[in-house]
Amino acid sequence: MRAPAPIASADADTTSPAKRRPPLGRPFAMLWAAAGFSNLADGIARIAVPLIATTLTHDPLAISVLAALAYVPWLVFGIPSGIIVDRFDRRRVMALANVIRTATALVLAVLTVSGGMTLWALFAATLVFGLGETLFDNATNAVIPSVVQRSGLERANSRVQAAQIAIDGFVAAPIGGVLFAVSLVLPLWVGAAGYLVPIALALLLPLSAARPLLDDPPAGPSRDLADDAQPTAAEAFRWLWRHRYLRKMVVLGIVVAPALAFAQAATILLFLDRLGVPEASIGLVTAGVGAGALLGAVVAPWCVTRFGRGPSMFAGLAVGGAGMIATGLAPSAALAVATFGIGALAVSVWNVPWASLRQQLVPHAMMGRVIAITRTFSWGLTPLATLLGGLVARVDLGLPFVIGGAVTIGATLVSARLIIAGTRDADADASAPDAPQSPENSSSTS
């Protein structure tokens, strides 16, 4: 796909041609802002819904159902959302996703004001919010390589992930809590308003963000194949299965993602019961871990530039696993927060180049479906792993961290050649020059 014309920005270093980096440009800035506002509204909603639920019930099982339901849309609707992202104008998909979430927040607000709120309404709203999230997030990830050059993927994904971590961990939660303290319904009104901004920004994105087929017309009469071609998940799955490198990387993700979820199943109880952190100070724990994850997202592009994509991803997973083990064995709360934060930093260093790698290798016409498939597979075992981690924590609160970290390190060591040499052999090293991805190059196998 042809990259958009560069637009001057603060990213450009005009003092040294050797150090000059292509600017990410105004289209990415608009996409980044849309994602930021969407994350802010999401974060406020995630705080508001369980808080409202506590006014209806104090049953721990009922409250936990809300958390479990957040995974369901990704498992059930993740792949269909990828088909939609590849079939229709991605700008309109992003806008529609936030229209759905705006309407949902407004319905909840009306029910709250009228006294008609029920747990079942909150359960349904959680599912609808999640459905909108799958559409918006899949579309956002699919659009990124359409609005930035190949050499800018790491920086683009770094900024998107950093914004998500910062907003979810340090902005949305405090705002949501304060709004709820002022009025039960206020977070819902503010959340609904927050979803409106990304709608406008998404619709203002350039044509290159709409559909890849608009940029790669077929031979013969000029036409938009998206009007009559029917993208299928089977087509994307076959492509992914034939791409030996990506297939093996997805399998690695299927092992690592549940292992990390398993490790963190009893995080709150570890800090409260074993390490003696007061309930009022638990926010400092989450802030410390969030700061580590944020720093990892920020430094990931530098790591890739300095060491290469493969070595950075290998180190990210290995250090992330070691951080989990150290957290489970830590004798004090301060040390546990530090090691947990280091582990979160390292996992972020893995996440950023992994997202860029997929965006580079996957054909743009099936970007939404392949991203959806990889996420569905990676996250498919997460709820079960979380449950099993909770059961193991009954034996020892630190044991899930030790087991999950050990599994992560073991899988990383077994896959060392795949991660380092395989990334290079698949032409997925970030040091490669900017170039459009042809179908031939995109489907090469390692």
SEDRENDO-374025 format. One line per 3 residues: number of its first residue (from 1); their letters; for each residue z, x, y of C-alpha. Coordinates in steps of 0.25 Angstrom, whole numbers, always signed. Example, Ala and Ser with C-alpha at 12.3 -4.5 7.8 and 13.67 -1.06 7.14 Angstrom:
1 = AS = +31:+49:-18; +29:+55:-4
//
This chain:
1 = MRA = +0:+0:+0; -3:+5:+14; +9:+9:+22
4 = PAP = +11:+3:+36; +7:+11:+48; +20:+19:+52
7 = IAS = +27:+14:+64; +36:+24:+72; +51:+23:+70
10 = ADA = +63:+31:+70; +60:+36:+56; +49:+45:+61
13 = DTT = +53:+59:+63; +43:+64:+74; +49:+78:+76
16 = SPA = +44:+84:+63; +31:+80:+56; +37:+86:+43
19 = KRR = +49:+76:+44; +42:+64:+49; +44:+52:+40
22 = PPL = +35:+39:+41; +42:+28:+48; +46:+16:+41
25 = GRP = +40:+7:+52; +43:-6:+58; +39:-15:+46
28 = FAM = +50:-8:+37; +60:-10:+49; +57:-25:+49
31 = LWA = +58:-25:+33; +71:-17:+34; +77:-26:+45
34 = AAG = +73:-38:+37; +80:-33:+25; +92:-29:+33
37 = FSN = +94:-43:+39; +92:-49:+25; +103:-40:+19
40 = LAD = +112:-44:+30; +110:-59:+28; +111:-56:+13
43 = GIA = +124:-49:+15; +130:-60:+23; +126:-70:+13
46 = RIA = +132:-62:+1; +146:-62:+9; +145:-76:+13
49 = VPL = +142:-83:+0; +154:-77:-8; +163:-79:+4
52 = IAT = +159:-94:+4; +161:-95:-11; +176:-90:-9
55 = TLT = +178:-103:-1; +173:-111:-12; +180:-104:-24
58 = HDP = +189:-92:-28; +183:-92:-42; +179:-77:-45
61 = LAI = +169:-81:-55; +162:-91:-45; +162:-80:-34
64 = SVL = +156:-70:-44; +145:-79:-47; +140:-77:-33
67 = AAL = +139:-62:-35; +132:-64:-49; +122:-74:-43
70 = AYV = +117:-63:-33; +110:-56:-45; +103:-68:-51
73 = PWL = +92:-69:-41; +88:-55:-44; +88:-57:-59
76 = VFG = +81:-70:-59; +72:-70:-46; +70:-55:-44
79 = IPS = +57:-54:-51; +51:-67:-46; +55:-62:-32
82 = GII = +47:-50:-35; +35:-58:-38; +36:-66:-26
85 = VDR = +37:-53:-17; +24:-48:-23; +17:-62:-23
88 = FDR = +20:-66:-8; +21:-60:+6; +33:-52:+5
91 = RRV = +37:-54:+20; +37:-69:+17; +45:-67:+4
94 = MAL = +56:-59:+12; +56:-70:+23; +57:-81:+12
97 = ANV = +68:-74:+5; +76:-75:+18; +72:-89:+21
100 = IRT = +78:-93:+8; +91:-85:+11; +92:-91:+25
103 = ATA = +91:-105:+19; +101:-102:+9; +111:-97:+19
106 = LVL = +109:-109:+28; +111:-119:+16; +124:-112:+13
109 = AVL = +129:-112:+27; +126:-127:+28; +134:-129:+15
112 = TVS = +145:-121:+20; +146:-129:+34; +145:-142:+27
115 = GGM = +155:-139:+16; +145:-141:+5; +146:-126:+0
118 = TLW = +148:-125:-15; +148:-113:-25; +135:-118:-31
121 = ALF = +128:-117:-17; +133:-103:-16; +128:-99:-30
124 = AAT = +114:-105:-27; +114:-98:-13; +117:-85:-19
127 = LVF = +105:-86:-29; +96:-90:-17; +101:-79:-8
130 = GLG = +98:-69:-20; +84:-75:-22; +81:-72:-8
133 = ETL = +86:-58:-9; +77:-55:-21; +65:-60:-13
136 = FDN = +69:-52:+0; +73:-39:-7; +61:-39:-16
139 = ATN = +52:-41:-5; +59:-31:+4; +57:-20:-6
142 = AVI = +43:-24:-9; +39:-23:+6; +45:-9:+9
145 = PSV = +34:-1:+3; +24:-10:+11; +30:-6:+25
148 = VQR = +34:+8:+23; +27:+21:+18; +30:+27:+4
151 = SGL = +38:+38:+11; +47:+28:+18; +51:+20:+6
154 = ERA = +64:+28:+4; +68:+26:+19; +64:+11:+18
157 = NSR = +72:+8:+6; +84:+16:+11; +84:+8:+24
160 = VQA = +83:-5:+16; +94:-1:+7; +103:+5:+17
163 = AQI = +102:-8:+26; +105:-17:+14; +118:-8:+10
166 = AID = +122:-7:+25; +120:-22:+28; +126:-27:+15
169 = GFV = +138:-18:+14; +142:-16:+29; +136:-27:+37
172 = AAP = +134:-40:+30; +147:-41:+23; +156:-39:+35
175 = IGG = +147:-48:+43; +147:-59:+32; +163:-58:+31
178 = VLF = +165:-59:+46; +155:-71:+47; +162:-78:+35
181 = AVS = +176:-76:+42; +170:-83:+54; +164:-94:+47
184 = LVL = +161:-98:+33; +147:-101:+36; +144:-90:+46
187 = PLW = +139:-80:+36; +128:-90:+31; +123:-93:+45
190 = VGA = +122:-78:+48; +116:-75:+35; +105:-86:+36
193 = AGY = +102:-80:+50; +101:-66:+45; +90:-70:+35
196 = LVP = +81:-75:+46; +79:-61:+52; +72:-55:+39
199 = IAL = +63:-67:+38; +57:-64:+52; +56:-49:+49
202 = ALL = +50:-51:+35; +39:-60:+41; +36:-49:+52
205 = LPL = +34:-38:+41; +19:-32:+41; +9:-37:+32
208 = SAA = +11:-25:+23; +24:-31:+19; +18:-44:+14
211 = RPL = +11:-41:+1; +5:-28:-5; -8:-35:-9
214 = LDD = -11:-37:+6; -12:-22:+7; -19:-19:-6
217 = PPA = -31:-29:-7; -38:-29:-20; -53:-25:-22
220 = GPS = -63:-36:-19; -61:-47:-9; -50:-46:+0
223 = RDL = -38:-55:-4; -23:-55:-6; -20:-55:-20
226 = ADD = -6:-60:-18; -13:-74:-15; -18:-75:-30
229 = AQP = -11:-64:-38; +2:-68:-45; +12:-56:-46
232 = TAA = +20:-57:-59; +32:-50:-63; +26:-46:-76
235 = EAF = +15:-38:-69; +26:-30:-61; +34:-28:-74
238 = RWL = +22:-23:-81; +19:-13:-70; +34:-9:-70
241 = WRH = +34:-7:-85; +22:+2:-85; +27:+11:-74
244 = RYL = +36:+20:-83; +43:+26:-71; +47:+13:-64
247 = RKM = +50:+7:-77; +60:+17:-81; +66:+17:-67
250 = VVL = +69:+2:-68; +75:+4:-82; +84:+15:-75
253 = GIV = +88:+4:-65; +91:-6:-75; +102:+4:-80
256 = VAP = +107:+9:-67; +108:-4:-59; +117:-11:-69
259 = ALA = +125:+2:-71; +128:+2:-57; +132:-12:-56
262 = FAQ = +141:-10:-69; +148:+1:-61; +151:-7:-49
265 = AAT = +155:-20:-56; +170:-18:-53; +169:-11:-40
268 = ILL = +179:-19:-32; +189:-20:-43; +188:-4:-44
271 = FLD = +192:-2:-30; +202:-13:-29; +210:-12:-42
274 = RLG = +208:+2:-46; +207:+10:-33; +216:+1:-25
277 = VPE = +207:-2:-13; +213:-14:-5; +204:-27:-5
280 = ASI = +203:-25:+10; +197:-11:+9; +187:-15:-2
283 = GLV = +176:-16:+9; +178:-1:+12; +174:+2:-3
286 = TAG = +161:-6:-2; +158:+0:+12; +160:+14:+6
289 = VGA = +150:+11:-6; +141:+4:+4; +141:+16:+13
292 = GAL = +137:+25:+1; +126:+16:-3; +121:+15:+12
295 = LGA = +121:+30:+13; +113:+32:+0; +102:+22:+5
298 = VVA = +101:+30:+18; +100:+44:+12; +91:+40:+0
301 = PWC = +78:+43:+8; +84:+57:+11; +87:+59:-3
304 = VTR = +73:+55:-8; +67:+64:+3; +76:+76:-1
307 = FGR = +76:+75:-16; +65:+65:-20; +66:+51:-25
310 = GPS = +69:+54:-40; +80:+64:-38; +86:+55:-27
313 = MFA = +86:+43:-37; +92:+51:-48; +103:+57:-40
316 = GLA = +106:+43:-34; +108:+37:-48; +116:+49:-53
319 = VGG = +125:+50:-41; +127:+34:-41; +131:+34:-55
322 = AGM = +141:+46:-53; +147:+38:-41; +149:+26:-50
325 = IAT = +157:+34:-60; +165:+41:-49; +169:+28:-43
328 = GLA = +174:+23:-56; +182:+35:-58; +187:+37:-44
331 = PSA = +202:+38:-42; +203:+33:-28; +196:+22:-20
334 = ALA = +191:+32:-9; +184:+41:-20; +178:+28:-27
337 = VAT = +172:+23:-14; +166:+37:-12; +160:+38:-26
340 = FGI = +155:+24:-25; +149:+26:-12; +142:+39:-17
343 = GAL = +137:+31:-29; +132:+20:-20; +125:+31:-11
346 = AVS = +118:+37:-23; +113:+23:-29; +107:+20:-15
349 = VWN = +100:+34:-16; +94:+29:-29; +90:+15:-24
352 = VPW = +82:+19:-12; +72:+28:-19; +71:+18:-31
355 = ASL = +67:+7:-22; +57:+16:-15; +51:+21:-28
358 = RQQ = +48:+7:-33; +42:+3:-20; +33:+16:-21
361 = LVP = +29:+14:-35; +27:-1:-37; +14:-7:-33
364 = HAM = +16:-15:-20; +10:-28:-26; +21:-29:-36
367 = MGR = +33:-23:-28; +41:-35:-28; +40:-38:-43
370 = VIA = +43:-24:-47; +55:-22:-38; +60:-36:-43
373 = ITR = +59:-32:-57; +66:-18:-55; +77:-25:-48
376 = TFS = +78:-36:-58; +79:-26:-70; +89:-17:-63
379 = WGL = +98:-28:-58; +97:-37:-70; +108:-31:-78
382 = TPL = +117:-29:-65; +125:-42:-66; +128:-39:-81
385 = ATL = +132:-25:-78; +141:-30:-67; +148:-39:-77
388 = LGG = +149:-28:-87; +155:-19:-77; +165:-29:-73
391 = LVA = +169:-30:-88; +170:-15:-89; +179:-14:-77
394 = RVD = +189:-22:-84; +192:-10:-92; +192:+0:-80
397 = LGL = +187:-3:-66; +180:+11:-65; +173:+10:-78
400 = PFV = +161:+2:-74; +158:+13:-63; +159:+24:-73
403 = IGG = +150:+17:-83; +140:+12:-73; +139:+26:-67
406 = AVT = +138:+33:-80; +127:+24:-84; +120:+26:-71
409 = IGA = +121:+41:-72; +116:+41:-87; +104:+33:-83
412 = TLV = +101:+42:-72; +101:+54:-80; +93:+48:-91
415 = SAR = +83:+44:-81; +83:+57:-73; +69:+62:-76
418 = LII = +64:+48:-73; +71:+47:-60; +67:+61:-55
421 = AGT = +54:+65:-62; +49:+51:-64; +50:+47:-50
424 = RDA = +42:+60:-46; +31:+57:-57; +30:+43:-54
427 = DAD = +26:+47:-39; +38:+40:-34; +44:+52:-27
430 = ASA = +46:+49:-12; +40:+62:-8; +26:+57:-12
433 = PDA = +17:+53:+0; +15:+40:+6; +4:+33:-2
436 = PQS = -1:+18:-5; +3:+14:-19; -9:+11:-27
439 = PEN = -8:+3:-40; -12:+15:-48; -1:+24:-42
442 = SSS = +10:+13:-42; +8:+11:-57; +9:+25:-62
445 = TS = +19:+28:-72; +28:+40:-74
//
